[in-house]
Every structure is written in C-alpha cells, then in structure tokens.
Amino acid sequence: MKKKVLAALLSATMVMSMMTACGGSEEPAASSNEPTKTEAPAADPTEAPAADPTEAPAEPTEEPVAEPTLAEPEDLPDPLYHFAMDGTDEGIVTIVRDENNPGANTGATHGIIESSTYVKDGVENPVVVQYANGPVGTCTYIDGNFGLSFPVEGFDSDAYTLSFWLNADRLSTYGPTLQIGANMGMADDAGVKWLNFTQSEWGANSAKIFPVVWNRNSETGVWPWVYAGDDSIHGKKEWVLVTLVSTGTRYTYAEDGLDRIACQLYLDGVLAFDAVEGTYGGLAPDVLKPHDNFECYWGLNYWDSLFKGFVDEFYIFDEALTAGQVASLYLEGDPTVESVAEAPEEVVVAPLAVTPTGTAVGATDGSTGFWGAHSETWAVAEGETVSKTFVNWHRTEEPANWNNFVVVLQNVANAHGADADPAYAEYAVVRADNYGWKGAENTGANLDTLGWVLESNWNWDNFVAELQGATVTVSVTNNGGTADVVCDVVAASGATYQQSYKNIAVDGDLHFCFTVDGCCLDIQ
C-alpha cells in the first residue's frame, strides 16, 4: 500500500447539497431545515401596540445549517483489496466487448472477453494501456476501446467501502466506470446483483449527474440509486475521489416494502448523500456476496458505451469506513495534478468504395439508410422459383449485423409502399441477421409470432466479416398460399452458408425485391 499522508485538516471543500430523497427524475423532497410557514395570529386589542415599523427587524435567532466539510482524519484499516493502478503486476487484465455475441449471458447485448486486441471498423488493433501522473503517484489511462477486469471475489458482509479516484474524458448515460457484482450479464431469473457507478439524466430539466450508484438485486426486486442532489457532473476533466460506504444496517422502505442497506456517498472526502432509514435511495442487500459468477470491471459492461479517462487508487474495504477515514483517503492524493495521455494510433480503414460490375442498389460507400433504395421487383408465379444473385457490401464504419441485404415479399410490382400504390401490401421483410416481420397493414408482427420457419448456419463469431464482399443468391419460391426465401451465400473467404425463411403466408400475387440498410448490393 502506498504511504498514507495524514495532512492537517483542509478548510471547507466543495459545497454539496444534502439529499433526503431520491427517485428517478422526481424532484427531491423539500429540506427538513426549511422553516414551516404558519399564519400569524390575530392581534389582541388589549396588548401593547406593535413595534415601530421604522425600526430595524430583529436578527433571526435560528442558527444556519452547517454545510458538510472534511472530517478530522483517522487512521485507515487494512483494505481487502487495493489496486494502485500504477502499472505494477496487480493481476488486472484487459477486456474487450464481443460485439453482438453475448454467449452464455442471457440478459446481455454484448459479450465480454479477455483480450490484448480490439476490433474497430473491421480491423484488429492492439490494446494499449497508458500510465500518467495521478493524484497518488501513477494512474492508469483507458482510451475508450477496452476495459479492465480485477481479480476480486465477493465476501460475506453488507458492510463495505468502495473508493477510487477518477478523471473522465468521456462519460455516458448508464455507461460504466466501476461495475461490480454477480451474474451482471444474466437475465433476472439468474439472480442479478450489481453496483454500477454511472452517469444519469435524472437531474432537474434532465440535467446529467455523475456519479450515480445504480444498484440492484433481482432476487428481492430492489433497484435503488444513490447520488448527490446537486445536478452536477463530478470528475469530468477533473479529478474526484468517489467513496461509497455501506454501513450494513438494513431497513425497509415503507412505500415499496423492499429492504435496503443504509449508506453514505462521499465526493472528495466530503459527505454528499446519506441514505438512512426511510430514504428511497440506498443499496441493494447481498450485492457483494460470494458467487461463482462474481465480476469486477472498470470501464466496460454488457450493454453501454465504454468509459474513457483516468483511474487511480481503487480500494475495497470489508467494513464501513468512518468519515475521518474517508477524509484520510482524500488527503492521500492531490486532485490538482495534471494527467496527460495520448490517443492510440489506430489502423485507418479506407471508406467502402464499391465499383459495381452489375446494377448497384444503394450508395457505393454504404451510406444509404434502411429502405433508402430498392432494386426492381420480380414476379414469382405459383409453383415457380425465381433466383437473383448479388454481391453484398456493407459500410466499414462500425457495421452492425443488420447492415446487410434485406429481401421484401410483396403483392404488386415496382412499388415500395402504399403511397406509390394503394393496393400495396407486404407479405414479409426478412434480413440477413435472422430477423423479419410482416409489414404494411400488420406492422409489428415479427417472425416469432407469424409461424415462419427460420434456419441458418451463420458463424456469428465472424458474421459481419464474412458478409463483406459475399456473393448471395436469393431464391424465392411461390408454393401457392405460402412462400419460401432461401439465401445461398459464398463468403469472400470461400466459406458457404445458407439461410432460409419458410412458410410465409401469401394471399394473391407474389413479387420480391431487395432493399438496403447501410449497405450496397451489386446485382449481377
């Protein structure tokens, strides 16, 4: 552990508003320090006349409420974990997002994997961890392309303290700084428990606030939050020490009947929020208990935008620190230090520039949005199959799975909506990424409820890469009452895939065409 410097008590630090209630975008409850307004009693005619109105009013006798200040520093206990973030071997590993591949995480949008490289714009780049001057010695810089995983295990106590220095270049709403707990990427029935130090837009007039300690326990249903009620962002382009103290005292919030743990949030060593019994904002119980799927991440989670900035001195104590001990953590550091890091050198990808050999549908740089361009339509008579072939190109800047070919089955020729032909109706809109729906008069009905049969053998680990420059043959069969769409794909690598949508209801004539969504189709 770095040497603790217990300096003399600082004079008043930043002024923080004390918050007595917290709930989404609702306004905080009125302060209990505000005087109660009462009506003046009627004057008694037998009493002495009132004071001369020309005299100065008497000075108020009520003492002003003192703003929180830094407490007298006290010696710190030994931490359960301490990560100096100075580049020494502390067991920290780099992690990256596995885009659109959550794996076994049933509640996640993305997966998280340990890696020394990340993929951007379809190109692999090395993860570069940088170090700079921090409040206490050296700090770590995260450039927004990766996160950190800490070798932390849960412990059997609801009394604990989490503390870290932060200086953000980029924060995002609900995006993570520190996120810790069990089953964080799982569905609720798996027992989701976590704390996420994040940014919200819950201030007055949707003001952004940081830090917000959003936390939950899906087993009990409690999902409270903790934040200073000053509608401000702390730690953006400046150093701030964030310290959360969970006291271990359990109480039941009367309005929802759910248990919470009392806690305090300190910013730069000064109390900013005190969740006591009767307060909505507190901590979910049992969040840091031991679990086989316990995780502790910095700067990255299963859903939201990545953090970019500096972090220093991450502590976990398995006890509730006193106000004096929190002050000691703050006095260890120098928040005025200037921290500098460089942007990583990334492999630059030239924009997509397709030179069509046939008929192009969509801009050749992949910039055309959904439904922005269509091919001609082709009629499919009952009992027949019509096939068309094209080369699929998608945009190069952060392409998503759906930025590839789209097939439309409809009842009329050469029209792409009721505005063009009042008789227009869609039987199906089906995409390359195994998603489809029935449109027009039945917008919102998707393939999960329509009885269609979907099959594909895509390799989702490299789906986007394989579809770039792939040759696709789409065959549409009119069975009389139903239609089938079969897509045979030959990737540029030579790998072959097949995707099919079958049992699509058809009522009348059948035509089909192609449309795009951030892609260009070169029809052969």
C-alpha positions in Angstrom: 0.0 0.0 0.0 1.2 3.5 -0.8 2.2 5.6 2.2 -0.7 7.4 3.8 -0.2 11.1 4.3 -2.5 12.5 7.0 -2.2 16.2 6.4 -3.7 18.9 8.5 -7.5 19.3 8.2 -8.4 21.0 5.0 -10.5 24.1 5.1 -14.0 23.9 3.6 -14.0 21.9 0.3 -16.7 21.8 -2.3 -20.2 22.5 -1.1 -22.6 19.6 -1.7 -26.4 19.7 -1.3 -27.7 17.1 1.1 -30.4 15.0 -0.5 -33.1 13.4 1.7 -35.0 11.6 -1.1 -34.1 10.2 -4.4 -36.2 8.8 -7.2 -35.6 8.9 -10.9 -36.5 12.3 -12.4 -38.6 13.3 -9.5 -37.7 16.4 -7.6 -36.0 15.8 -4.2 -38.2 16.2 -1.2 -38.1 19.6 0.5 -35.3 20.0 3.0 -36.3 19.4 6.6 -34.3 22.5 7.5 -36.8 24.8 5.7 -39.0 26.7 8.2 -42.6 25.8 8.3 -45.0 28.6 7.2 -47.8 29.4 9.6 -50.4 32.1 9.7 -49.9 35.0 12.2 -52.5 35.0 15.0 -55.0 37.9 15.1 -53.8 40.8 17.2 -55.2 41.2 20.7 -56.6 44.7 21.1 -55.6 44.7 24.8 -51.9 44.1 24.0 -49.3 46.8 23.6 -49.1 48.3 20.2 -46.8 46.7 17.7 -43.2 47.8 17.3 -42.5 50.9 15.3 -42.3 49.7 11.7 -39.5 52.1 11.0 -37.2 50.2 13.4 -34.9 47.5 12.0 -36.2 44.0 12.4 -34.6 41.8 15.0 -31.9 39.4 13.9 -33.0 35.8 13.4 -32.2 33.6 16.2 -32.1 30.3 14.2 -28.6 29.1 13.6 -27.7 28.4 9.9 -27.3 24.8 9.0 -23.6 23.9 8.5 -22.6 22.5 5.2 -20.7 19.2 5.3 -16.9 19.6 5.5 -13.9 17.3 5.6 -13.8 15.4 8.9 -10.8 15.1 11.2 -8.6 12.4 9.5 -8.3 9.0 11.2 -6.0 6.0 10.6 -7.1 3.6 7.8 -7.7 -0.1 8.4 -6.1 -2.6 6.1 -8.1 -2.9 2.8 -9.4 -6.2 1.5 -8.2 -5.1 -1.9 -6.0 -2.2 -3.1 -5.1 -1.6 -6.7 -2.6 1.2 -7.1 -3.2 1.4 -10.9 0.5 2.2 -11.4 1.5 -0.4 -14.0 2.8 -3.0 -11.5 1.6 -6.6 -11.7 -1.7 -6.5 -9.7 -3.5 -9.2 -11.6 -5.5 -6.8 -13.7 -6.3 -7.9 -17.2 -7.7 -6.1 -20.2 -11.1 -6.9 -21.6 -13.0 -6.0 -24.7 -16.5 -6.2 -26.0 -17.5 -9.2 -28.1 -20.0 -7.3 -30.3 -23.4 -8.9 -30.8 -22.2 -12.2 -29.2 -23.3 -12.3 -25.6 -22.5 -16.0 -25.3 -24.0 -17.5 -22.1 -25.1 -14.1 -20.8 -28.8 -14.4 -21.2 -29.5 -10.7 -20.3 -26.7 -9.1 -22.3 -26.4 -7.3 -25.6 -22.7 -8.0 -26.0 -20.2 -10.4 -24.6 -17.1 -9.6 -22.6 -13.8 -11.4 -23.3 -10.2 -11.1 -22.0 -8.1 -9.8 -24.9 -5.0 -7.9 -25.8 -6.6 -6.6 -29.1 -9.9 -5.0 -30.1 -11.7 -4.7 -33.4 -12.7 -1.3 -34.8 -14.1 -0.7 -38.2 -13.4 -4.4 -39.0 -9.7 -4.1 -38.2 -7.8 -5.6 -35.3 -5.8 -3.1 -33.1 -3.6 -3.7 -30.1 -4.9 -2.7 -26.6 -2.6 0.0 -25.3 -2.7 0.6 -21.5 -1.2 4.0 -20.7 0.1 5.5 -17.5 0.3 9.1 -16.3 0.8 11.2 -13.2 -2.2 10.7 -10.9 -3.4 12.0 -7.6 -1.3 9.3 -5.8 1.8 8.5 -7.9 0.9 6.9 -11.2 -2.5 6.3 -12.6 -4.0 4.2 -15.5 -5.5 5.7 -18.7 -8.2 3.8 -20.6 -8.6 5.0 -24.2 -12.3 4.0 -24.7 -11.6 0.8 -26.6 -11.2 -1.6 -23.8 -11.9 -2.1 -20.1 -10.2 -3.7 -17.1 -11.1 -6.8 -15.1 -9.9 -7.0 -11.4 -9.1 -10.3 -9.5 -11.8 -9.6 -6.9 -14.0 -12.1 -5.1 -17.2 -11.5 -3.1 -17.3 -11.5 0.7 -20.0 -12.2 3.4 -20.9 -8.7 4.5 -23.2 -5.9 3.7 -20.7 -3.5 5.5 -18.1 -2.4 3.0 -16.4 0.6 1.4 -15.5 1.2 -2.3 -13.3 4.1 -3.2 -11.4 5.3 -6.3 -10.0 8.4 -8.0 -11.5 9.2 -11.4 -10.8 11.8 -14.2 -13.1 11.2 -17.2 -12.6 12.2 -20.8 -15.9 10.6 -21.7 -18.9 9.6 -19.6 -22.1 8.2 -21.0 -25.6 7.8 -19.6 -25.8 4.4 -17.8 -22.2 3.7 -19.1 -19.9 2.0 -16.5 -17.0 3.2 -14.6 -16.8 0.7 -11.8 -19.4 -2.1 -12.1 -19.2 -5.0 -9.6 -21.4 -7.9 -8.6 -22.7 -11.4 -9.6 -24.5 -12.5 -12.8 -24.2 -9.0 -14.2 -24.9 -10.1 -17.8 -27.6 -12.6 -17.0 -31.4 -12.5 -17.1 -33.2 -11.6 -13.8 -34.1 -15.2 -13.0 -30.4 -16.0 -12.6 -30.1 -13.7 -9.6 -28.6 -10.4 -10.9 -26.7 -8.4 -8.3 -24.6 -5.4 -9.1 -23.4 -1.8 -8.3 -22.7 0.5 -11.3 -21.1 3.9 -10.8 -22.6 5.7 -13.8 -24.0 8.9 -15.2 -27.7 9.6 -15.4 -30.0 12.3 -16.7 -32.2 12.4 -13.6 -31.5 16.0 -12.6 -33.8 18.9 -12.9 -34.7 19.5 -16.6 -32.9 16.2 -17.4 -29.6 17.5 -16.1 -26.8 15.0 -16.2 -25.4 13.7 -12.9 -22.3 11.8 -12.0 -21.6 9.8 -10.0 -24.9 7.8 -9.6 -24.6 4.5 -7.8 -27.3 2.5 -9.6 -27.6 -0.9 -8.0 -29.9 -3.9 -7.9 -30.8 -7.3 -6.6 -33.2 -9.1 -8.9 -33.9 -11.7 -6.2 -35.5 -9.1 -3.9 -36.7 -6.7 -6.6 -34.9 -3.7 -5.2 -33.3 -1.3 -7.7 -32.4 1.9 -5.9 -29.8 4.6 -6.6 -27.5 7.0 -4.7 -26.3 10.4 -5.8 -25.6 13.9 -4.7 -28.6 16.1 -5.3 -26.7 18.9 -6.9 -27.5 18.2 -10.6 -23.8 18.2 -11.4 -21.1 16.1 -13.1 -18.1 15.5 -10.8 -15.0 14.0 -12.3 -15.3 15.2 -16.0 -11.9 16.7 -17.0 -11.0 16.9 -13.3 -10.0 14.5 -10.5 -12.6 13.5 -8.0 -12.4 10.9 -5.2 -15.6 8.8 -5.1 -16.2 6.8 -1.9 -19.2 4.7 -1.2 -19.7 3.4 2.4 -22.2 0.7 3.0 -23.0 0.6 6.7 -24.5 -2.9 6.8 -27.7 -1.5 8.5 -30.7 -3.0 6.8 -34.1 -1.1 6.7 -37.4 -1.5 4.9 -38.6 1.4 2.7 -42.2 1.8 3.6 -43.5 2.8 0.1 -42.4 -0.3 -1.7 -41.7 -2.7 1.2 -38.3 -3.6 0.0 -35.1 -3.9 2.1 -32.2 -1.6 1.6 -28.8 -1.0 3.2 -28.0 2.4 4.7 -25.0 4.1 3.1 -23.1 7.3 2.5 -21.6 8.7 -0.7 -18.6 11.0 -0.3 -17.1 13.2 -3.0 -13.5 14.4 -2.3 -13.9 13.1 1.2 -17.0 15.2 2.0 -20.4 13.7 2.6 -22.7 14.2 -0.4 -25.5 11.8 0.3 -26.6 9.9 3.5 -29.2 7.1 3.0 -30.7 6.4 6.3 -33.9 4.5 7.3 -36.9 5.9 5.4 -34.8 7.0 2.4 -35.6 5.7 -1.1 -32.0 5.8 -2.2 -29.9 3.2 -0.6 -28.1 0.0 -1.6 -29.5 -3.4 -2.5 -28.6 -6.1 0.0 -26.2 -9.0 -0.6 -24.7 -7.5 -3.8 -21.1 -8.3 -3.0 -21.7 -11.8 -1.5 -19.5 -14.6 -2.9 -20.7 -16.2 -6.2 -19.2 -18.4 -8.9 -20.0 -15.7 -11.4 -18.7 -12.7 -9.5 -17.2 -10.0 -11.7 -15.4 -6.7 -11.1 -15.0 -4.5 -14.2 -13.8 -1.0 -14.9 -15.0 1.0 -18.0 -17.0 -1.7 -19.8 -20.2 -3.7 -19.3 -22.6 -5.8 -21.3 -24.7 -3.0 -22.8 -23.5 0.6 -22.7 -20.8 2.9 -24.1 -17.3 2.4 -22.8 -15.5 4.8 -20.4 -12.6 6.9 -21.5 -10.3 8.5 -19.0 -8.0 8.0 -15.9 -8.5 5.9 -12.8 -6.3 5.7 -9.7 -6.2 4.1 -6.2 -9.1 1.6 -6.3 -9.8 0.3 -2.7 -12.3 -2.3 -1.4 -12.6 -2.5 2.4 -14.8 -5.2 4.0 -16.0 -2.7 6.6 -17.7 0.7 6.7 -15.2 3.5 6.9 -15.8 6.4 9.2 -16.0 10.0 7.9 -12.5 10.5 9.3 -11.1 7.5 7.5 -12.7 8.7 4.2 -11.0 12.0 4.8 -7.7 10.2 5.1 -8.2 8.6 1.7 -8.8 12.0 0.2 -5.7 13.5 1.9 -3.5 10.8 0.4 -4.0 12.4 -3.0 -3.5 15.6 -4.9 -6.6 16.4 -7.1 -4.8 19.3 -8.8 -2.3 17.1 -10.6 -2.4 17.3 -14.4 -2.7 14.0 -16.1 -1.9 13.6 -19.8 -2.3 10.6 -22.1 -2.1 10.2 -25.9 -4.8 9.0 -28.3 -3.8 5.5 -29.6 -2.6 5.1 -33.1 -5.2 3.0 -34.8 -5.2 1.3 -38.2 -7.1 3.6 -40.5 -9.6 1.9 -42.8 -10.4 3.4 -46.1 -14.1 4.0 -46.6 -16.1 1.5 -48.7 -15.7 2.3 -52.4 -17.5 -0.3 -54.5 -17.1 -0.4 -58.2 -20.2 -2.2 -59.4 -19.9 -4.8 -62.1 -23.7 -5.0 -62.4 -26.5 -2.8 -61.1 -25.9 -1.1 -57.7 -28.7 -0.7 -55.1 -27.7 1.8 -52.5 -24.8 4.2 -52.4 -21.4 2.6 -53.1 -20.0 3.9 -49.8 -22.7 2.0 -47.8 -24.2 5.2 -46.5 -27.8 4.6 -47.7 -30.1 4.0 -44.7 -32.9 1.5 -44.3 -35.5 1.5 -47.1 -33.5 4.2 -48.8 -33.0 2.3 -52.1 -34.7 -0.7 -53.8 -34.0 -3.0 -56.7 -36.5 -3.7 -59.4 -39.2 -6.2 -58.5 -39.5 -9.7 -59.9 -42.8 -11.7 -60.2 -42.9 -15.3 -59.0 -45.8 -17.3 -60.4 -47.4 -20.1 -58.4 -45.4 -23.2 -58.4 -42.2 -21.4 -59.6 -38.9 -20.3 -58.1 -37.0 -17.2 -59.2 -33.4 -16.6 -58.2 -31.3 -13.4 -58.2 -27.6 -13.0 -57.4 -25.7 -10.0 -56.0 -22.5 -9.1 -54.2 -23.2 -7.8 -50.6 -21.1 -4.8 -49.4 -21.8 -3.1 -46.0 -20.4 0.1 -44.6 -17.0 -0.1 -43.0 -17.5 2.3 -40.0 -18.8 0.1 -37.1 -21.1 -2.1 -39.2 -23.9 -3.9 -37.3 -25.2 -7.3 -38.2 -28.3 -5.8 -39.9 -26.2 -3.6 -42.2 -26.6 -6.2 -45.0 -29.1 -7.3 -47.6 -32.9 -7.2 -47.0 -35.5 -9.1 -49.0 -39.1 -7.8 -49.4 -42.0 -10.0 -50.5 -45.0 -8.0 -51.7 -48.1 -8.3 -53.8 -47.5 -5.6 -56.5 -44.7 -4.8 -58.9 -42.4 -1.8 -58.8 -43.9 -0.1 -55.7 -42.4 0.3 -52.3 -45.3 1.5 -50.2 -49.0 2.4 -50.2 -48.1 5.9 -51.3 -46.8 4.5 -54.6 -49.7 2.0 -55.0 -52.8 2.0 -52.7 -53.0 -1.8 -53.3 -49.5 -2.4 -51.9 -49.1 -4.9 -49.2 -46.1 -6.7 -47.7 -46.0 -10.4 -47.0 -42.6 -10.3 -45.4 -39.5 -8.2 -44.9 -36.5 -10.5 -44.0 -32.9 -9.6 -43.1 -29.6 -11.2 -43.3 -29.3 -11.3 -39.5 -32.1 -13.7 -38.9 -34.8 -11.1 -38.3 -38.0 -10.4 -40.1 -41.5 -9.1 -39.9 -44.8 -8.7 -41.8 -45.3 -5.1 -42.7 -47.8 -2.7 -44.1 -51.3 -3.5 -42.7 -49.7 -5.7 -39.9 -46.7 -3.7 -38.8 -45.2 -5.1 -35.6 -45.9 -8.8 -36.2 -42.5 -10.5 -36.3 -41.3 -13.9 -37.2 -41.6 -15.1 -33.6 -45.4 -14.9 -33.8 -46.1 -15.5 -37.5 -45.3 -19.2 -37.7 -42.4 -18.8 -40.2 -39.7 -21.4 -40.1 -36.2 -19.9 -39.9 -33.0 -21.8 -40.4 -29.4 -20.7 -40.9 -25.9 -21.9 -40.2 -24.2 -18.5 -39.8 -21.0 -18.3 -37.8 -21.8 -15.4 -35.6 -18.2 -15.0 -34.4 -17.3 -13.5 -37.8 -20.7 -12.9 -39.4 -20.0 -9.3 -40.4 -16.6 -10.0 -41.9 -17.9 -13.0 -43.9 -20.8 -10.9 -45.4 -18.4 -8.2 -46.7 -18.0 -9.0 -50.4 -20.0 -12.2 -50.2 -21.9 -13.5 -53.2 -25.5 -14.1 -52.3 -28.1 -16.0 -54.4 -31.7 -15.4 -53.2 -34.3 -17.9 -54.4 -38.0 -17.2 -53.8 -40.5 -20.0 -54.2 -44.3 -19.5 -54.6 -45.9 -22.6 -53.1 -49.4 -21.3 -53.6 -50.6 -19.8 -50.2 -47.0 -19.8 -48.8 -43.6 -18.7 -50.0 -40.0 -19.7 -49.1 -36.9 -17.5 -49.2 -33.6 -19.3 -49.4 -30.3 -17.4 -49.4 -27.1 -19.3 -50.5 -24.0 -17.4 -49.5 -20.4 -17.8 -50.6 -18.1 -15.6 -48.5 -15.0 -14.0 -49.8 -13.1 -16.5 -47.8 -14.7 -19.3 -49.7 -16.9 -20.4 -46.7 -20.5 -21.3 -47.6 -23.7 -20.6 -45.6 -27.4 -21.0 -46.1 -30.3 -19.0 -44.6 -33.9 -19.8 -45.2 -37.3 -18.3 -44.2 -40.2 -20.7 -45.0 -44.0 -20.9 -44.5 -44.5 -17.2 -45.2 -48.2 -16.7 -45.8 -49.1 -15.3 -49.3 -52.5 -14.1 -50.4 -52.5 -13.2 -54.1 -49.8 -12.3 -56.5 -46.1 -12.6 -55.3 -43.3 -10.2 -56.2 -40.0 -9.7 -54.4 -37.2 -7.1 -54.4 -34.1 -6.1 -52.4 -33.6 -3.1 -50.2 -30.6 -1.9 -48.1 -29.7 -0.8 -44.6 -26.2 0.7 -44.6 -25.1 -1.4 -47.5 -24.7 -1.6 -51.2 -25.9 -4.6 -53.3 -24.2 -5.2 -56.7 -26.8 -7.2 -58.6 -25.2 -9.5 -61.2 
